[in-house]
Amino acid sequence: MTPTSLIGGHVFVSGGLATGGLKYAAEIHAEVVQVFVTNPRGWALNDGNPAEDAALRDSGIPVFIHTSYMVNVGSPDPAILEKSAASIRHALRRGTELGARGVVVHTGSAVTQPREAALRGLREHLLPLLDEIPGTGPDLLLEPMAGQGNMLCAAVPDLAPYLDALDFHPRAGICLDTCHAFAAGHDLSTEAGVTQTLDALHAIAPGRLKLVHANDSKFPLGSKRDHHENIGTGHIGQDAFATLMRHPAAAGVPLCIETPGKGERHRQDIELLKRLRDAPAPGA
């Protein structure tokens, strides 16, 4: 029997990771949650609240952490690299404390330097962090970007040199954002395109897909613009998500929305994905 993909979303944690996060998860009917453990647009690192940590950890709902948007492990700036490494280390520690399944990190930009130099910096700063992850800790999930600027990883083939720089470390997983992939040129609006994309991902990184950011795209294929849209209302369309969940590479992989709006709009996106997941496959 094919494993069932849990479906949820990034939750608001005002009031605390558990107090706010679990309340919002219940409101939107999430089966899995993603949270920030720091200000997503800053460098400040903070310790958790032990009581909130325990409540979220003991809730039984699977948890993923997203690192700060400031993180860039491809930066030519030594100060940014050091801050990025510290931020990822902190998120991995907090992930261990929360019993999280994974910590998502954007794969970064080379900015003004050659890609080869950026990959050397990536190896120097990220590989030691992977070695530090305890056996009970979360995997580090690499999220390719939409292709804007001098991004190190956007299209699926970009993952090969990226993972090679990390010696294909066993704790390096993948978070596939459907909007990013579509913007980078993968035509997820068709069944053939979804299949080709996931086949290519599996060929490069078999078994490493650990999370899907399920987002429709506001802009057309290949736009290199990272603008999410609600499920079925963008250029990808709802059928793509049903095809994705039926693909062997995504079997049992959780889906987490990061779509516009909040509350009722997020619940609608999640319920739509659940209907697509639970509907019989064509020809069944």
C-alpha positions as CSV (number, residue, x, y, z in Angstrom):
1,M,0.0,0.0,0.0
2,T,1.3,3.5,-0.9
3,P,2.1,5.6,2.1
4,T,-0.3,8.6,2.6
5,S,1.2,12.1,2.5
6,L,0.2,14.2,5.5
7,I,-0.9,17.7,4.5
8,G,-0.6,20.9,6.5
9,G,1.0,24.3,6.4
10,H,3.3,26.9,7.8
11,V,1.6,28.1,11.0
12,F,1.5,31.4,12.9
13,V,3.0,31.0,16.4
14,S,1.9,34.2,18.1
15,G,1.6,33.4,21.7
16,G,4.0,30.5,21.5
17,L,5.1,27.6,19.3
18,A,2.4,25.4,20.9
19,T,-0.1,27.9,22.2
20,G,-0.3,29.7,18.9
21,G,1.0,27.1,16.5
22,L,-1.3,24.2,17.5
23,K,-4.3,26.5,17.7
24,Y,-3.7,27.7,14.1
25,A,-3.0,24.1,13.0
26,A,-6.4,23.0,14.3
27,E,-8.1,26.0,12.7
28,I,-6.7,25.1,9.2
29,H,-7.0,21.3,9.7
30,A,-3.3,20.8,9.3
31,E,-1.8,17.3,9.8
32,V,1.7,18.6,9.7
33,V,3.2,22.0,10.5
34,Q,6.2,24.2,9.6
35,V,7.4,26.9,12.0
36,F,10.0,29.6,12.4
37,V,12.0,29.4,15.6
38,T,13.6,32.9,15.0
39,N,12.6,36.1,13.3
40,P,12.6,35.1,9.6
41,R,14.0,38.4,8.6
42,G,16.7,38.9,11.2
43,W,19.8,37.3,12.7
44,A,18.8,37.2,16.4
45,L,18.8,33.7,17.9
46,N,16.7,32.9,20.9
47,D,16.2,30.0,23.2
48,G,12.9,28.3,23.3
49,N,10.3,28.1,26.0
50,P,10.6,24.6,27.5
51,A,6.9,24.3,28.3
52,E,6.0,25.4,24.7
53,D,8.6,23.1,23.3
54,A,7.3,20.1,25.3
55,A,3.7,20.8,24.3
56,L,4.5,21.0,20.6
57,R,6.8,18.0,20.8
58,D,4.2,15.9,22.7
59,S,1.3,16.9,20.5
60,G,2.1,14.1,18.0
61,I,1.9,16.5,15.0
62,P,4.9,16.3,12.8
63,V,7.0,19.4,12.8
64,F,9.4,21.1,10.3
65,I,11.4,24.2,10.9
66,H,12.2,26.9,8.3
67,T,15.4,28.8,8.8
68,S,15.6,32.6,8.5
69,Y,15.3,34.1,5.0
70,M,18.6,36.0,5.8
71,V,20.6,32.7,5.5
72,N,22.8,32.5,2.4
73,V,25.4,29.7,2.4
74,G,26.6,30.8,-1.0
75,S,27.5,34.4,0.0
76,P,31.0,35.8,-0.8
77,D,30.8,37.8,2.4
78,P,32.6,36.0,5.3
79,A,30.3,37.7,7.9
80,I,27.2,36.5,6.1
81,L,28.6,33.0,5.9
82,E,29.4,32.9,9.6
83,K,25.9,34.3,10.6
84,S,24.3,31.8,8.2
85,A,26.1,28.9,9.7
86,A,25.2,30.0,13.2
87,S,21.6,30.4,12.2
88,I,21.4,26.9,10.7
89,R,23.2,25.4,13.7
90,H,20.6,27.1,16.0
91,A,17.7,25.8,13.9
92,L,19.1,22.3,14.0
93,R,19.5,22.4,17.8
94,R,16.0,23.8,18.2
95,G,14.8,21.1,15.8
96,T,16.3,18.4,18.0
97,E,14.6,19.9,21.0
98,L,11.3,20.0,19.3
99,G,11.6,16.5,17.7
100,A,11.3,18.1,14.3
101,R,11.6,15.9,11.2
102,G,13.6,18.4,9.2
103,V,15.0,21.9,9.0
104,V,14.5,23.7,5.7
105,V,17.2,26.0,4.4
106,H,17.2,28.0,1.1
107,T,20.1,26.8,-1.1
108,G,21.4,30.3,-1.5
109,S,23.0,32.6,-4.1
110,A,26.6,33.0,-5.2
111,V,25.8,36.8,-5.5
112,T,28.8,38.3,-7.2
113,Q,31.2,35.4,-7.1
114,P,31.7,32.4,-9.4
115,R,29.5,29.4,-8.6
116,E,32.6,27.2,-8.0
117,A,33.8,29.6,-5.3
118,A,30.4,29.6,-3.7
119,L,30.3,25.8,-3.7
120,R,33.6,25.7,-1.9
121,G,32.3,28.1,0.7
122,L,29.2,26.0,1.0
123,R,31.3,22.9,1.6
124,E,33.4,24.7,4.2
125,H,30.5,26.0,6.2
126,L,27.6,23.6,5.7
127,L,29.3,20.2,5.7
128,P,30.5,20.5,9.3
129,L,26.9,21.3,10.4
130,L,25.7,18.1,8.7
131,D,28.3,16.1,10.6
132,E,27.1,17.6,13.9
133,I,23.5,16.5,13.6
134,P,22.8,13.8,16.3
135,G,21.1,10.6,15.4
136,T,17.8,11.8,16.9
137,G,18.1,15.2,15.2
138,P,16.3,16.5,12.1
139,D,17.7,16.3,8.6
140,L,18.7,19.5,6.9
141,L,16.4,19.9,3.9
142,L,17.8,21.9,0.9
143,E,15.2,24.0,-0.8
144,P,16.0,25.0,-4.4
145,M,15.0,28.5,-5.4
146,A,13.0,30.1,-8.3
147,G,16.1,31.0,-10.4
148,Q,16.3,34.7,-9.8
149,G,19.8,36.3,-9.6
150,N,22.8,34.0,-9.3
151,M,21.1,31.2,-7.4
152,L,23.1,28.1,-6.7
153,C,20.2,25.8,-7.0
154,A,16.9,26.3,-8.9
155,A,16.3,23.6,-11.6
156,V,16.5,20.0,-10.4
157,P,19.8,19.3,-12.2
158,D,21.4,22.0,-10.1
159,L,21.1,19.7,-7.1
160,A,23.8,17.3,-8.4
161,P,26.8,19.7,-8.0
162,Y,25.3,21.1,-4.8
163,L,25.0,17.7,-3.2
164,D,28.3,16.7,-4.5
165,A,29.9,19.6,-2.7
166,L,28.4,18.1,0.5
167,D,29.7,14.6,-0.4
168,F,26.0,13.5,-0.7
169,H,25.9,13.6,3.1
170,P,23.2,11.2,4.4
171,R,21.6,14.0,6.5
172,A,21.1,16.3,3.5
173,G,17.5,16.0,2.3
174,I,15.4,17.9,-0.2
175,C,12.4,20.2,0.2
176,L,10.8,20.8,-3.2
177,D,8.8,24.0,-3.6
178,T,6.4,23.6,-6.5
179,C,6.2,27.3,-7.2
180,H,10.0,27.6,-7.2
181,A,10.3,24.6,-9.5
182,F,7.7,26.0,-11.9
183,A,9.4,29.4,-11.9
184,A,12.7,27.7,-12.6
185,G,11.3,26.0,-15.8
186,H,9.8,22.7,-14.7
187,D,6.3,22.5,-16.3
188,L,4.4,21.1,-13.3
189,S,1.1,22.1,-15.0
190,T,1.1,18.9,-16.9
191,E,1.1,15.3,-15.8
192,A,4.1,14.6,-18.0
193,G,6.0,17.6,-16.5
194,V,5.4,16.5,-12.9
195,T,6.5,13.0,-13.8
196,Q,9.7,14.2,-15.6
197,T,10.6,16.5,-12.7
198,L,10.2,13.9,-10.0
199,D,11.9,11.3,-12.1
200,A,14.9,13.6,-12.5
201,L,14.9,14.4,-8.8
202,H,14.9,10.7,-7.9
203,A,17.7,10.0,-10.4
204,I,19.9,12.6,-8.7
205,A,18.8,12.2,-5.1
206,P,16.9,8.9,-4.5
207,G,15.1,8.8,-1.3
208,R,16.1,12.4,-0.3
209,L,12.7,14.2,-0.9
210,K,11.5,14.8,2.6
211,L,9.0,17.7,2.3
212,V,7.0,19.4,-0.5
213,H,6.1,23.1,-0.2
214,A,2.8,23.0,-2.0
215,N,2.3,26.4,-3.7
216,D,0.7,27.4,-6.9
217,S,2.4,30.1,-9.0
218,K,1.1,33.6,-9.6
219,F,3.4,33.9,-12.7
220,P,3.9,31.7,-15.8
221,L,6.3,28.9,-16.4
222,G,10.0,29.9,-16.3
223,S,9.3,33.4,-14.9
224,K,12.0,33.1,-12.2
225,R,9.6,34.9,-9.9
226,D,8.9,33.6,-6.5
227,H,5.3,34.5,-6.0
228,H,3.0,31.9,-4.4
229,E,-0.6,31.5,-5.2
230,N,-3.4,29.5,-3.6
231,I,-3.8,25.9,-4.8
232,G,-5.6,25.7,-8.1
233,T,-5.8,29.5,-8.7
234,G,-2.4,29.9,-10.3
235,H,-0.6,28.8,-13.4
236,I,0.2,25.3,-12.1
237,G,-3.4,24.2,-11.3
238,Q,-4.8,21.7,-8.9
239,D,-4.3,18.5,-11.0
240,A,-0.5,18.8,-10.7
241,F,-0.7,18.2,-6.9
242,A,-2.7,15.0,-7.4
243,T,-0.1,13.8,-9.9
244,L,2.7,14.7,-7.5
245,M,1.2,12.8,-4.6
246,R,0.8,9.7,-6.8
247,H,4.4,9.6,-7.9
248,P,6.6,7.0,-6.2
249,A,9.3,9.6,-5.3
250,A,6.7,11.6,-3.3
251,A,5.0,8.6,-1.7
252,G,4.4,9.5,2.0
253,V,6.2,12.8,1.7
254,P,4.4,15.5,3.7
255,L,3.0,18.6,1.8
256,C,3.1,22.0,3.5
257,I,1.3,25.0,2.0
258,E,2.9,28.5,2.1
259,T,0.0,30.2,0.2
260,P,-1.4,33.7,0.5
261,G,-4.0,34.6,3.1
262,K,-4.6,33.0,6.4
263,G,-7.3,31.2,8.4
264,E,-10.2,30.1,6.2
265,R,-8.1,30.5,3.0
266,H,-5.4,28.2,4.3
267,R,-8.0,25.7,5.4
268,Q,-9.5,25.7,1.9
269,D,-6.1,25.0,0.4
270,I,-5.4,22.1,2.8
271,E,-8.9,20.6,2.3
272,L,-8.5,20.8,-1.5
273,L,-5.1,19.0,-1.3
274,K,-6.7,16.3,1.0
275,R,-9.5,15.7,-1.5
276,L,-6.9,15.4,-4.3
277,R,-4.9,13.0,-2.2
278,D,-7.9,10.8,-1.2
279,A,-9.5,10.7,-4.6
280,P,-9.1,7.4,-6.5
281,A,-6.3,7.4,-9.1
282,P,-7.5,7.6,-12.7
283,G,-8.2,4.1,-14.0
284,A,-8.3,2.6,-10.4
